[in-house]
Amino acid sequence: MESVAQRAERLTAKRARALPALAVIYFAQQASFFTAYTQPHASTDIAHFKIGAWVFLSIAMLVALVTKGFWFAPREVRDLANDETSRANRSTAMSAAYLVSTAAAIVLYVTQALAPLTVLEAIHIIVSSGLGVGLLIFGMLERKAMRG
Amino acid sequence: MAERLANRLKERRTELGLTQAELAERVGVTRKTVNTVENGIFTPSATLAIKLSQALGLNVEQLFWIER
């Protein structure tokens, strides 16, 4: 039978593999969103569906980044899977996410005279860039830590 | 001048015939944390440093030191 340590080890390895992949999927979704985005505030079913999908995915990514995760695992496994290194890696990733979001906001503020954006578009870019980078960095740090 | 926390974790662990996973289980962390501390990637908290030194039968100063 799998011990608590073995289970925590297996789950953290799985998380380290999944997070960069999730970040890539998230960025790909943003690329797809903006490639097909032609009419700001278009009130069509497709636009609503896309915005709904983005909101759902963003909340899922945010939860993956800021919580311990592994909700169906016992508490001791969750605590072990989020030991000192994971907490430090998460903290580094969240700092990076904050910096990237702030930088994105500044860039949008400066360039808005050249390329005007709606509030929704600006929020979309700021949130997506921060969350995506945060997830990517957390995943990369976790993978680096796993390497022997 | 740059300072870093050096350690003889790997050397001592090997002397005692422990794997990273076994040492990790003794101190209540994952193998990943032991691995990052051994490789100098992660600086452990004082609590973890004490737990590691106790598990390896050394004083903290024998296990960790500052390299300049």
Backbone of each chain as ProteinMPNN parsed JSONL, in Angstrom:
{"seq_chain_A": "MESVAQRAERLTAKRARALPALAVIYFAQQASFFTAYTQPHASTDIAHFKIGAWVFLSIAMLVALVTKGFWFAPREVRDLANDETSRANRSTAMSAAYLVSTAAAIVLYVTQALAPLTVLEAIHIIVSSGLGVGLLIFGMLERKAMRG", "coords_chain_A": {"N_chain_A": [[0.843, -1.206, 0.0], [0.407, 2.271, -0.705], [2.375, 4.726, 0.903], [1.949, 7.761, 2.912], [4.002, 9.572, 2.284], [4.883, 8.55, -0.173], [2.618, 8.886, -1.718], [2.321, 11.676, -1.632], [4.648, 12.372, -2.945], [4.18, 11.289, -5.491], [1.965, 12.817, -6.269], [3.036, 15.416, -6.252], [4.905, 15.197, -8.273], [3.249, 14.758, -10.419], [1.872, 17.185, -10.441], [3.981, 18.911, -11.034], [4.475, 18.187, -13.648], [2.054, 18.776, -14.849], [1.465, 21.564, -14.501], [3.108, 23.369, -16.204], [2.075, 22.538, -18.659], [-0.617, 23.206, -18.387], [-0.348, 25.983, -18.273], [0.534, 26.511, -20.864], [-1.701, 25.687, -22.331], [-3.488, 27.568, -21.403], [-2.337, 29.994, -22.314], [-2.548, 29.466, -25.033], [-5.282, 29.466, -25.329], [-5.788, 32.151, -24.916], [-4.499, 33.278, -27.101], [-6.035, 32.223, -29.137], [-8.451, 33.407, -28.523], [-7.94, 36.186, -28.957], [-7.136, 36.187, -31.599], [-9.4, 35.549, -33.026], [-10.905, 37.645, -32.327], [-12.714, 40.28, -33.26], [-14.642, 42.194, -33.064], [-15.154, 44.44, -30.629], [-17.005, 44.04, -27.64], [-18.977, 42.576, -28.889], [-22.121, 41.277, -28.852], [-22.748, 38.417, -28.962], [-23.781, 34.949, -28.971], [-21.554, 33.325, -29.222], [-19.469, 35.024, -28.447], [-20.189, 35.439, -25.776], [-19.939, 32.833, -24.835], [-17.194, 32.418, -25.182], [-16.135, 34.346, -23.457], [-17.175, 33.411, -21.071], [-15.877, 30.936, -20.935], [-13.261, 31.792, -20.646], [-13.391, 33.125, -18.17], [-14.044, 30.966, -16.482], [-11.792, 29.286, -16.885], [-9.764, 31.0, -16.012], [-10.384, 31.333, -13.3], [-10.041, 28.712, -12.468], [-7.289, 28.414, -12.96], [-6.278, 30.322, -11.224], [-7.034, 29.258, -8.763], [-5.53, 26.912, -8.866], [-3.025, 28.006, -8.674], [-2.906, 29.455, -6.234], [-3.852, 27.853, -4.127], [-3.437, 24.857, -2.061], [-4.26, 22.658, -3.48], [-5.054, 19.303, -4.676], [-7.539, 18.377, -3.566], [-8.961, 16.084, -2.984], [-7.335, 14.438, -1.645], [-6.052, 13.051, 1.467], [-5.586, 15.145, 4.418], [-2.946, 15.062, 5.517], [-1.436, 14.246, 3.358], [-1.825, 16.355, 1.595], [-0.662, 18.443, 3.058], [1.99, 17.584, 3.147], [2.613, 17.531, 0.454], [2.755, 20.159, 0.017], [5.083, 21.336, 1.1], [7.969, 23.09, 2.497], [9.544, 23.809, 0.177], [7.683, 23.878, -1.939], [5.997, 25.875, -1.017], [7.732, 28.05, -1.048], [8.343, 28.126, -3.783], [5.809, 28.656, -4.815], [5.367, 31.169, -3.758], [7.383, 32.664, -5.037], [6.474, 32.415, -7.663], [4.009, 33.738, -7.482], [4.842, 36.319, -6.894], [6.132, 36.936, -9.278], [3.956, 36.78, -11.0], [2.445, 38.927, -10.109], [4.193, 41.068, -10.717], [4.326, 40.854, -13.521], [1.644, 41.283, -14.241], [1.338, 43.916, -13.349], [3.252, 45.198, -14.939], [2.12, 44.685, -17.442], [-0.222, 46.154, -17.207], [0.832, 48.746, -17.051], [2.055, 48.977, -19.567], [-0.207, 48.772, -21.229], [-1.552, 51.056, -20.443], [0.186, 53.062, -21.296], [0.285, 52.574, -24.058], [-2.294, 52.879, -24.888], [-3.164, 55.103, -26.263], [-2.26, 54.719, -28.806], [-3.201, 52.209, -29.512], [-6.225, 51.742, -28.862], [-8.097, 50.136, -26.315], [-10.834, 48.215, -25.051], [-12.274, 48.239, -21.736], [-12.808, 45.635, -20.925], [-11.129, 44.122, -22.617], [-8.615, 45.028, -21.792], [-8.582, 44.181, -19.098], [-8.715, 41.448, -19.521], [-6.214, 40.956, -20.786], [-4.38, 41.791, -18.796], [-5.002, 40.131, -16.578], [-4.691, 37.562, -17.73], [-1.993, 37.517, -18.559], [-0.581, 37.76, -16.132], [-1.549, 35.538, -14.625], [-0.909, 33.371, -16.314], [1.899, 33.524, -16.53], [2.566, 33.209, -13.831], [1.673, 30.564, -13.302], [3.278, 29.151, -15.085], [5.871, 29.691, -14.131], [5.714, 28.632, -11.522], [5.301, 25.928, -12.137], [7.688, 25.372, -13.551], [9.635, 25.813, -11.592], [8.944, 23.831, -9.764], [9.419, 21.553, -11.283], [12.16, 21.794, -11.66], [13.004, 21.492, -9.048], [12.382, 18.822, -8.64], [14.228, 17.43, -10.091], [17.003, 15.283, -9.886]], "CA_chain_A": [[0.0, 0.0, 0.0], [1.178, 3.505, -0.857], [2.457, 5.52, 2.132], [1.632, 9.197, 2.76], [5.135, 10.202, 1.595], [4.888, 8.107, -1.581], [1.484, 9.521, -2.398], [2.648, 13.1, -1.788], [5.697, 12.416, -3.976], [3.532, 11.028, -6.785], [1.105, 13.952, -6.608], [3.839, 16.608, -6.584], [5.515, 14.958, -9.595], [2.158, 14.955, -11.377], [1.621, 18.631, -10.5], [5.12, 19.543, -11.718], [4.313, 17.938, -15.086], [0.795, 19.361, -15.348], [1.367, 23.024, -14.459], [3.554, 24.045, -17.437], [1.142, 22.192, -19.736], [-1.81, 24.039, -18.164], [-0.002, 27.36, -18.645], [0.579, 26.571, -22.328], [-3.103, 25.628, -22.776], [-4.092, 28.854, -21.042], [-1.836, 30.992, -23.267], [-3.106, 29.13, -26.351], [-6.674, 29.918, -25.33], [-5.787, 33.621, -25.072], [-4.116, 33.547, -28.488], [-7.215, 31.9, -29.939], [-9.469, 34.43, -28.207], [-7.641, 37.473, -29.573], [-7.035, 36.017, -33.05], [-10.759, 35.569, -33.57], [-11.597, 38.786, -31.726], [-12.726, 41.367, -34.245], [-15.605, 43.243, -32.742], [-15.28, 44.605, -29.183], [-18.343, 44.032, -27.045], [-19.969, 41.884, -29.707], [-23.0, 40.563, -27.928], [-23.248, 37.208, -29.613], [-23.676, 33.762, -28.113], [-20.167, 32.843, -29.286], [-18.669, 35.932, -27.599], [-20.519, 35.129, -24.374], [-19.358, 31.524, -24.527], [-15.734, 32.585, -25.067], [-15.852, 35.092, -22.225], [-17.485, 32.474, -19.979], [-14.797, 29.933, -20.891], [-12.072, 32.467, -20.105], [-13.613, 33.356, -16.734], [-13.951, 29.658, -15.823], [-10.397, 28.833, -16.931], [-8.947, 31.899, -15.177], [-10.63, 30.999, -11.89], [-9.395, 27.406, -12.242], [-5.84, 28.646, -12.919], [-6.001, 31.069, -9.991], [-7.159, 28.289, -7.662], [-4.372, 26.016, -8.973], [-1.817, 28.732, -8.289], [-2.854, 29.967, -4.859], [-4.237, 26.894, -3.076], [-2.614, 23.652, -1.985], [-4.739, 21.686, -4.463], [-5.237, 17.9, -4.245], [-8.644, 18.464, -2.603], [-9.524, 14.775, -2.628], [-6.323, 13.68, -0.893], [-6.12, 13.325, 2.911], [-4.916, 16.371, 4.834], [-1.501, 14.886, 5.708], [-0.828, 14.18, 2.02], [-1.867, 17.734, 1.076], [0.345, 19.237, 3.78], [3.321, 17.131, 2.733], [2.807, 17.944, -0.949], [2.98, 21.616, 0.026], [6.11, 21.591, 2.109], [8.704, 24.364, 2.382], [9.976, 24.152, -1.185], [6.499, 24.25, -2.734], [5.509, 27.185, -0.551], [8.685, 29.055, -1.553], [8.159, 28.21, -5.238], [4.529, 29.327, -5.062], [5.548, 32.574, -3.413], [8.164, 33.257, -6.133], [5.597, 32.468, -8.843], [3.0, 34.774, -7.282], [5.521, 37.615, -7.037], [6.34, 37.139, -10.718], [2.635, 37.039, -11.594], [2.079, 40.305, -9.74], [5.043, 41.984, -11.493], [3.932, 40.794, -14.939], [0.34, 41.953, -14.361], [1.568, 45.355, -13.196], [3.95, 45.654, -16.151], [1.14, 44.654, -18.534], [-1.131, 47.291, -16.991], [1.563, 49.978, -17.406], [2.212, 48.983, -21.035], [-1.515, 49.074, -21.816], [-1.851, 52.458, -20.111], [1.028, 53.913, -22.151], [0.004, 52.362, -25.486], [-3.721, 52.963, -25.207], [-3.401, 56.176, -27.229], [-1.969, 54.179, -30.138], [-4.067, 51.058, -29.76], [-7.26, 51.788, -27.825], [-8.713, 48.86, -25.925], [-11.964, 48.355, -24.125], [-11.92, 47.83, -20.368], [-12.823, 44.16, -20.887], [-9.905, 43.621, -23.266], [-7.469, 45.35, -20.932], [-8.639, 43.269, -17.939], [-8.383, 40.121, -20.05], [-4.761, 40.875, -21.025], [-3.658, 41.922, -17.519], [-5.218, 38.913, -15.771], [-4.129, 36.387, -18.404], [-0.527, 37.525, -18.56], [-0.12, 37.472, -14.772], [-1.86, 34.155, -14.234], [-0.163, 32.436, -17.159], [3.316, 33.541, -16.131], [2.63, 32.624, -12.484], [1.559, 29.107, -13.419], [4.452, 28.649, -15.802], [7.034, 29.761, -13.235], [5.516, 27.652, -10.446], [5.539, 24.604, -12.726], [9.107, 25.204, -13.887], [10.398, 25.698, -10.334], [8.641, 22.521, -9.197], [10.134, 20.559, -12.102], [13.595, 21.94, -11.356], [13.215, 20.922, -7.712], [12.234, 17.36, -8.699], [15.403, 16.828, -10.748], [18.011, 14.802, -8.949]], "C_chain_A": [[0.881, 1.26, 0.0], [1.169, 4.322, 0.447], [2.103, 6.982, 1.833], [2.727, 9.887, 1.95], [5.152, 9.831, 0.11], [3.768, 8.781, -2.368], [1.756, 11.009, -2.648], [3.68, 13.279, -2.904], [5.08, 12.256, -5.372], [2.698, 12.241, -7.216], [1.919, 15.194, -6.978], [4.511, 16.444, -7.955], [4.475, 15.208, -10.688], [1.881, 16.458, -11.557], [2.732, 19.335, -11.288], [5.022, 19.344, -13.232], [3.109, 18.698, -15.641], [0.81, 20.887, -15.45], [1.893, 23.728, -15.717], [2.604, 23.764, -18.604], [-0.132, 23.037, -19.619], [-1.555, 25.482, -18.594], [0.002, 27.51, -20.164], [-0.848, 26.553, -22.896], [-3.779, 26.981, -22.545], [-3.655, 29.949, -22.028], [-2.431, 30.745, -24.657], [-4.555, 29.605, -26.438], [-6.742, 31.443, -25.531], [-5.452, 33.996, -26.515], [-5.327, 33.319, -29.393], [-8.295, 32.972, -29.745], [-9.197, 35.717, -28.987], [-7.489, 37.374, -31.097], [-8.419, 36.147, -33.676], [-11.542, 36.8, -33.114], [-11.578, 39.959, -32.683], [-13.609, 42.528, -33.814], [-15.742, 43.383, -31.221], [-16.738, 44.663, -28.753], [-19.404, 43.38, -27.929], [-20.839, 41.028, -28.793], [-23.622, 39.36, -28.623], [-23.104, 36.05, -28.645], [-22.236, 33.254, -28.066], [-19.273, 33.696, -28.384], [-18.927, 35.64, -26.126], [-19.895, 33.813, -23.946], [-17.85, 31.652, -24.304], [-15.362, 33.304, -23.776], [-16.101, 34.196, -21.009], [-16.378, 31.441, -19.806], [-13.542, 30.548, -20.282], [-12.218, 32.683, -18.593], [-13.441, 32.042, -15.973], [-12.49, 29.199, -15.74], [-9.511, 29.699, -16.027], [-9.138, 31.593, -13.692], [-9.948, 29.674, -11.552], [-7.881, 27.577, -12.107], [-5.441, 29.358, -11.619], [-6.034, 30.124, -8.781], [-5.95, 27.343, -7.664], [-3.103, 26.696, -8.468], [-1.768, 29.056, -6.794], [-3.246, 28.966, -3.766], [-3.308, 25.683, -3.094], [-2.997, 22.632, -3.064], [-4.92, 20.31, -3.841], [-6.378, 17.776, -3.224], [-9.176, 17.107, -2.157], [-8.518, 13.899, -1.871], [-6.463, 13.981, 0.6], [-5.246, 14.538, 3.29], [-3.398, 16.208, 4.951], [-0.753, 14.809, 4.369], [-0.756, 15.597, 1.429], [-0.799, 18.596, 1.747], [1.758, 18.877, 3.316], [3.629, 17.574, 1.299], [3.036, 19.458, -1.059], [3.962, 21.982, 1.123], [6.868, 22.878, 1.785], [9.049, 24.767, 0.949], [8.792, 24.607, -2.034], [5.979, 25.611, -2.321], [6.422, 28.302, -1.077], [8.512, 29.24, -3.064], [6.867, 28.946, -5.584], [4.659, 30.833, -4.805], [6.327, 33.31, -4.519], [7.281, 33.442, -7.358], [4.557, 33.578, -8.694], [3.6, 36.171, -7.358], [5.716, 37.943, -8.514], [5.024, 37.478, -11.401], [2.202, 38.48, -11.326], [2.873, 41.313, -10.581], [4.615, 42.028, -12.954], [2.589, 41.498, -15.148], [0.506, 43.469, -14.276], [2.236, 45.926, -14.446], [2.98, 45.694, -17.332], [0.192, 45.858, -18.42], [-0.452, 48.599, -17.403], [1.697, 50.093, -18.927], [0.889, 49.351, -21.702], [-1.893, 50.541, -21.592], [-1.109, 53.387, -21.061], [0.607, 53.798, -23.617], [-1.461, 52.569, -25.857], [-4.054, 54.094, -26.18], [-3.199, 55.671, -28.657], [-2.915, 53.037, -30.506], [-5.133, 51.002, -28.675], [-7.885, 50.42, -27.576], [-9.922, 49.147, -25.056], [-11.486, 47.905, -22.749], [-11.839, 46.305, -20.278], [-11.544, 43.566, -21.478], [-8.689, 43.839, -22.377], [-7.431, 44.404, -19.724], [-8.207, 41.871, -18.37], [-6.861, 39.954, -20.198], [-3.993, 40.898, -19.702], [-3.774, 40.64, -16.692], [-4.527, 37.714, -16.41], [-2.607, 36.366, -18.345], [0.007, 37.172, -17.166], [-0.334, 36.024, -14.38], [-1.021, 33.142, -15.008], [1.302, 32.355, -16.747], [3.485, 32.91, -14.738], [2.606, 31.103, -12.528], [2.808, 28.49, -14.042], [5.673, 28.618, -14.872], [6.902, 28.747, -12.093], [5.823, 26.241, -10.963], [7.013, 24.366, -13.01], [9.959, 25.04, -12.624], [10.165, 24.317, -9.695], [9.377, 21.416, -9.971], [11.636, 20.584, -11.805], [13.909, 21.286, -10.0], [13.156, 19.395, -7.727], [13.491, 16.681, -9.262], [16.465, 16.458, -9.747], [19.381, 15.357, -9.201]], "O_chain_A": [[1.945, 1.299, 0.619], [0.112, 4.578, 1.023], [1.976, 7.386, 0.677], [2.442, 10.678, 1.051], [5.4, 10.675, -0.751], [3.944, 9.186, -3.517], [1.464, 11.534, -3.723], [3.596, 14.214, -3.7], [5.415, 12.988, -6.303], [2.723, 12.639, -8.381], [1.554, 15.934, -7.892], [4.668, 17.411, -8.701], [4.773, 15.787, -11.733], [1.681, 16.934, -12.674], [2.472, 20.228, -12.095], [5.43, 20.21, -14.006], [3.144, 19.2, -16.765], [0.233, 21.448, -16.381], [1.209, 24.598, -16.255], [2.357, 24.638, -19.435], [-0.658, 23.522, -20.621], [-2.416, 26.125, -19.195], [-0.47, 28.517, -20.691], [-1.166, 27.301, -23.82], [-4.538, 27.466, -23.384], [-4.476, 30.726, -22.514], [-2.774, 31.688, -25.37], [-5.001, 30.084, -27.48], [-7.627, 31.954, -26.218], [-6.045, 34.915, -27.08], [-5.608, 34.112, -30.292], [-8.96, 33.381, -30.697], [-10.103, 36.275, -29.605], [-7.688, 38.361, -31.805], [-8.586, 36.774, -34.722], [-12.706, 36.971, -33.476], [-10.53, 40.57, -32.894], [-13.357, 43.685, -34.152], [-16.375, 42.541, -30.583], [-17.582, 45.26, -29.423], [-20.598, 43.608, -27.736], [-20.345, 40.171, -28.06], [-24.832, 39.289, -28.84], [-22.404, 36.145, -27.636], [-21.753, 32.813, -27.023], [-18.432, 33.173, -27.653], [-17.995, 35.598, -25.323], [-19.385, 33.688, -22.832], [-17.298, 31.075, -23.367], [-14.409, 32.932, -23.092], [-15.338, 34.218, -20.043], [-15.988, 31.111, -18.686], [-12.844, 29.905, -19.499], [-11.278, 32.448, -17.833], [-12.771, 32.003, -14.94], [-12.012, 28.783, -14.685], [-8.614, 29.187, -15.358], [-8.178, 31.592, -12.921], [-9.351, 29.529, -10.486], [-7.26, 26.96, -11.242], [-4.421, 29.046, -11.004], [-5.176, 30.188, -7.901], [-5.411, 27.012, -6.608], [-2.219, 26.049, -7.906], [-0.716, 28.945, -6.164], [-2.99, 29.219, -2.589], [-2.505, 25.506, -4.011], [-2.162, 21.841, -3.505], [-4.936, 20.173, -2.618], [-6.219, 17.163, -2.168], [-9.77, 16.988, -1.085], [-8.821, 12.763, -1.506], [-6.944, 15.054, 0.966], [-4.307, 14.896, 2.58], [-2.644, 17.091, 4.543], [0.394, 15.24, 4.254], [0.254, 15.98, 0.838], [-0.117, 19.38, 1.087], [2.605, 19.749, 3.121], [4.759, 17.944, 0.979], [3.458, 19.961, -2.101], [3.689, 22.837, 1.964], [6.465, 23.652, 0.917], [8.869, 25.921, 0.558], [8.884, 25.597, -2.759], [5.569, 26.409, -3.163], [5.949, 29.358, -1.496], [8.532, 30.364, -3.565], [6.825, 29.749, -6.516], [4.122, 31.653, -5.55], [5.979, 34.43, -4.892], [7.323, 34.482, -8.014], [4.254, 34.28, -9.659], [2.949, 37.104, -7.829], [5.495, 39.074, -8.947], [4.971, 38.348, -12.269], [1.666, 39.157, -12.203], [2.314, 42.283, -11.093], [4.548, 43.099, -13.557], [2.417, 42.227, -16.124], [-0.112, 44.212, -15.039], [1.852, 46.983, -14.948], [3.012, 46.629, -18.132], [-0.145, 46.492, -19.42], [-1.076, 49.458, -18.027], [1.484, 51.16, -19.501], [0.866, 50.153, -22.636], [-2.485, 51.178, -22.464], [-1.668, 54.36, -21.567], [0.573, 54.796, -24.336], [-1.824, 52.444, -27.026], [-5.089, 54.061, -26.845], [-3.864, 56.12, -29.591], [-3.365, 52.917, -31.645], [-4.969, 50.298, -27.679], [-8.159, 49.659, -28.504], [-10.012, 50.192, -24.411], [-10.436, 47.276, -22.613], [-10.936, 45.752, -19.649], [-10.957, 42.638, -20.922], [-7.844, 42.957, -22.228], [-6.371, 43.889, -19.37], [-7.439, 41.2, -17.681], [-6.297, 38.94, -19.787], [-3.064, 40.115, -19.509], [-2.782, 40.129, -16.173], [-3.858, 36.939, -15.725], [-2.003, 35.32, -18.107], [0.938, 36.377, -17.038], [0.57, 35.363, -13.87], [-0.493, 32.186, -14.44], [1.871, 31.27, -16.631], [4.437, 32.166, -14.501], [3.412, 30.438, -11.877], [3.315, 27.462, -13.593], [6.413, 27.635, -14.839], [7.875, 28.08, -11.741], [6.517, 25.465, -10.306], [7.533, 23.283, -12.742], [10.887, 24.232, -12.592], [11.092, 23.717, -9.151], [9.889, 20.466, -9.378], [12.288, 19.543, -11.712], [14.933, 20.624, -9.833], [13.811, 18.744, -6.913], [13.779, 15.524, -8.957], [16.788, 17.242, -8.855], [20.323, 15.03, -8.479]]}, "seq_chain_B": "MAERLANRLKERRTELGLTQAELAERVGVTRKTVNTVENGIFTPSATLAIKLSQALGLNVEQLFWIER", "coords_chain_B": {"N_chain_B": [[30.078, 40.952, -0.849], [29.279, 37.765, -2.207], [27.344, 35.382, -0.495], [26.761, 31.989, 0.436], [24.741, 29.258, 1.553], [26.332, 26.481, 2.42], [26.422, 22.866, 2.52], [26.79, 19.572, 4.046], [25.043, 17.582, 3.445], [24.445, 15.535, 1.587], [26.736, 13.982, 1.685], [26.739, 13.095, 4.376], [24.268, 11.805, 4.494], [24.681, 9.734, 2.705], [26.718, 8.393, 4.029], [25.265, 7.326, 6.132], [23.721, 5.598, 4.783], [21.256, 6.316, 3.712], [18.451, 7.028, 1.592], [17.334, 9.835, -0.42], [14.576, 9.96, -0.257], [14.047, 8.471, 2.055], [15.276, 10.016, 4.039], [13.773, 12.327, 3.725], [11.257, 11.428, 4.564], [11.785, 10.975, 7.232], [12.099, 13.579, 8.224], [9.766, 14.79, 7.566], [9.194, 16.022, 5.075], [9.033, 16.4, 1.445], [10.82, 14.366, -1.008], [11.762, 16.05, -2.917], [12.282, 18.473, -1.579], [14.45, 17.774, 0.082], [16.247, 17.194, -1.936], [16.547, 19.739, -3.191], [17.69, 21.195, -1.122], [20.07, 19.797, -0.666], [21.366, 20.287, -3.101], [21.836, 22.946, -2.92], [19.984, 24.694, -3.952], [17.782, 25.513, -2.612], [17.308, 27.334, 0.357], [16.984, 26.123, 3.519], [14.469, 26.516, 6.136], [15.028, 27.558, 9.564], [13.85, 25.698, 11.236], [13.617, 23.401, 9.612], [16.317, 22.964, 9.062], [17.281, 22.276, 11.587], [15.787, 19.953, 12.072], [16.79, 18.32, 10.031], [19.487, 18.124, 10.761], [19.242, 16.826, 13.203], [18.11, 14.403, 12.368], [20.244, 13.389, 10.984], [22.138, 13.095, 12.867], [23.933, 15.146, 13.638], [25.303, 18.399, 14.613], [23.727, 21.535, 13.823], [25.598, 23.341, 12.862], [27.575, 21.679, 11.985], [26.477, 20.525, 9.842], [25.575, 22.55, 8.159], [27.053, 25.467, 6.756], [28.338, 28.818, 6.223], [29.408, 29.91, 3.112], [31.819, 31.969, 1.639]], "CA_chain_B": [[30.539, 39.629, -1.299], [28.173, 36.792, -2.222], [27.403, 34.312, 0.514], [25.781, 30.923, 0.206], [24.686, 28.257, 2.608], [26.822, 25.191, 1.949], [26.043, 21.78, 3.446], [27.319, 18.238, 3.748], [23.857, 16.739, 3.589], [24.545, 14.349, 0.738], [27.844, 13.171, 2.22], [26.301, 12.466, 5.626], [23.158, 10.899, 4.174], [25.279, 8.561, 2.074], [27.425, 7.671, 5.112], [24.263, 6.596, 6.921], [23.019, 4.677, 3.881], [19.854, 6.732, 3.527], [18.096, 7.651, 0.311], [16.685, 11.145, -0.225], [13.178, 9.717, 0.142], [14.029, 8.025, 3.464], [15.569, 11.186, 4.878], [12.605, 13.214, 3.625], [10.191, 10.868, 5.395], [12.17, 11.178, 8.639], [11.937, 14.971, 8.66], [8.416, 15.255, 7.234], [9.093, 16.826, 3.847], [9.11, 15.527, 0.277], [12.173, 14.129, -1.524], [12.084, 17.262, -3.676], [12.864, 19.464, -0.671], [15.795, 17.283, 0.438], [17.04, 17.348, -3.153], [16.897, 21.148, -3.428], [18.602, 21.645, -0.054], [21.364, 19.153, -0.97], [21.997, 20.933, -4.256], [22.022, 24.372, -2.657], [18.994, 25.503, -4.687], [16.825, 26.043, -1.634], [17.82, 27.554, 1.714], [15.923, 25.653, 4.419], [14.147, 27.32, 7.319], [15.765, 27.104, 10.752], [13.169, 24.483, 11.717], [14.002, 22.264, 8.776], [17.759, 22.731, 9.244], [17.433, 21.561, 12.871], [15.245, 18.598, 11.871], [17.739, 17.578, 9.183], [20.706, 17.817, 11.523], [18.875, 15.799, 14.196], [17.916, 13.129, 11.659], [21.543, 12.905, 10.518], [23.001, 12.947, 14.048], [24.978, 16.19, 13.669], [24.84, 19.735, 14.985], [23.387, 22.329, 12.636], [26.825, 23.957, 12.335], [28.366, 20.649, 11.298], [25.773, 20.176, 8.603], [25.462, 23.756, 7.316], [27.962, 26.577, 7.041], [28.257, 29.883, 5.213], [30.571, 29.975, 2.232], [31.972, 33.308, 1.033]], "C_chain_B": [[29.393, 38.614, -1.192], [28.4, 35.703, -1.176], [26.417, 33.231, 0.128], [25.87, 29.903, 1.317], [25.122, 26.913, 2.032], [26.406, 24.11, 2.954], [26.734, 20.479, 3.071], [26.212, 17.196, 3.934], [24.015, 15.417, 2.823], [25.597, 13.383, 1.295], [27.393, 12.394, 3.456], [25.182, 11.445, 5.386], [23.701, 9.605, 3.585], [26.017, 7.711, 3.108], [26.463, 6.787, 5.903], [23.449, 5.621, 6.075], [21.551, 5.015, 3.672], [19.634, 7.258, 2.106], [17.473, 9.011, 0.616], [15.261, 10.953, 0.289], [13.091, 9.301, 1.612], [14.303, 9.194, 4.412], [14.37, 12.149, 4.893], [11.485, 12.727, 4.543], [10.5, 11.088, 6.878], [11.909, 12.602, 9.122], [10.594, 15.579, 8.259], [8.338, 16.24, 6.09], [9.116, 15.858, 2.658], [10.575, 15.366, -0.157], [12.686, 15.369, -2.261], [12.77, 18.318, -2.791], [14.272, 19.054, -0.253], [16.735, 17.501, -0.75], [17.476, 18.803, -3.365], [17.848, 21.687, -2.351], [20.001, 21.079, -0.336], [22.117, 19.882, -2.077], [22.192, 22.435, -4.09], [21.056, 25.276, -3.397], [18.072, 26.209, -3.696], [17.484, 26.174, -0.264], [16.731, 27.157, 2.702], [15.654, 26.634, 5.555], [14.979, 26.783, 8.486], [15.164, 25.796, 11.279], [13.612, 23.259, 10.915], [15.489, 21.935, 8.94], [18.002, 21.935, 10.534], [16.927, 20.12, 12.732], [16.211, 17.731, 11.061], [18.976, 17.181, 9.974], [20.413, 16.758, 12.592], [18.742, 14.433, 13.525], [19.246, 12.532, 11.218], [22.577, 12.833, 11.643], [24.158, 13.929, 14.104], [24.397, 17.474, 14.252], [24.538, 20.495, 13.694], [24.658, 22.897, 11.994], [27.716, 22.939, 11.622], [27.762, 20.312, 9.936], [25.711, 21.348, 7.619], [26.521, 24.78, 7.724], [27.859, 27.61, 5.911], [29.558, 29.939, 4.426], [30.624, 31.361, 1.601], [32.861, 33.236, -0.186]], "O_chain_B": [[28.64, 38.608, -0.218], [29.506, 35.187, -1.012], [25.362, 33.515, -0.439], [26.916, 29.709, 1.936], [24.394, 26.285, 1.263], [26.077, 24.414, 4.101], [27.198, 20.3, 1.945], [26.413, 16.115, 4.486], [23.752, 14.337, 3.351], [25.394, 12.171, 1.369], [27.633, 11.192, 3.57], [25.156, 10.374, 5.992], [23.238, 8.515, 3.923], [25.957, 6.482, 3.078], [26.793, 5.665, 6.289], [22.591, 4.907, 6.592], [20.713, 4.133, 3.482], [20.526, 7.857, 1.506], [17.129, 9.304, 1.761], [14.8, 11.69, 1.161], [12.183, 9.721, 2.33], [13.65, 9.34, 5.445], [14.009, 12.703, 5.932], [10.841, 13.528, 5.221], [9.602, 11.352, 7.677], [11.543, 12.816, 10.278], [10.312, 16.737, 8.57], [7.535, 17.173, 6.11], [9.207, 14.645, 2.842], [11.449, 16.123, 0.266], [13.875, 15.687, -2.231], [13.723, 18.969, -3.218], [15.182, 19.882, -0.233], [17.873, 17.939, -0.582], [18.636, 19.067, -3.682], [18.701, 22.529, -2.631], [20.994, 21.801, -0.253], [23.331, 20.072, -2.005], [22.658, 23.114, -5.005], [21.268, 26.486, -3.47], [17.646, 27.343, -3.913], [18.135, 25.245, 0.215], [15.668, 27.777, 2.731], [16.495, 27.468, 5.89], [15.556, 25.698, 8.407], [15.889, 24.901, 11.713], [13.94, 22.216, 11.481], [15.872, 20.765, 8.955], [18.833, 21.027, 10.561], [17.563, 19.184, 13.217], [16.419, 16.558, 11.371], [19.454, 16.051, 9.875], [21.249, 15.893, 12.852], [19.209, 13.427, 14.057], [19.37, 11.314, 11.089], [23.749, 12.545, 11.4], [25.246, 13.585, 14.567], [23.182, 17.628, 14.373], [25.027, 20.145, 12.62], [24.791, 22.936, 10.771], [28.515, 23.302, 10.759], [28.452, 19.874, 9.016], [25.785, 21.159, 6.405], [26.834, 24.928, 8.906], [27.37, 27.325, 4.817], [30.65, 30.006, 4.991], [29.622, 31.868, 1.097], [33.109, 34.256, -0.83]]}, "name": "protein", "num_of_chains": 2, "seq": "MESVAQRAERLTAKRARALPALAVIYFAQQASFFTAYTQPHASTDIAHFKIGAWVFLSIAMLVALVTKGFWFAPREVRDLANDETSRANRSTAMSAAYLVSTAAAIVLYVTQALAPLTVLEAIHIIVSSGLGVGLLIFGMLERKAMRGMAERLANRLKERRTELGLTQAELAERVGVTRKTVNTVENGIFTPSATLAIKLSQALGLNVEQLFWIER"}
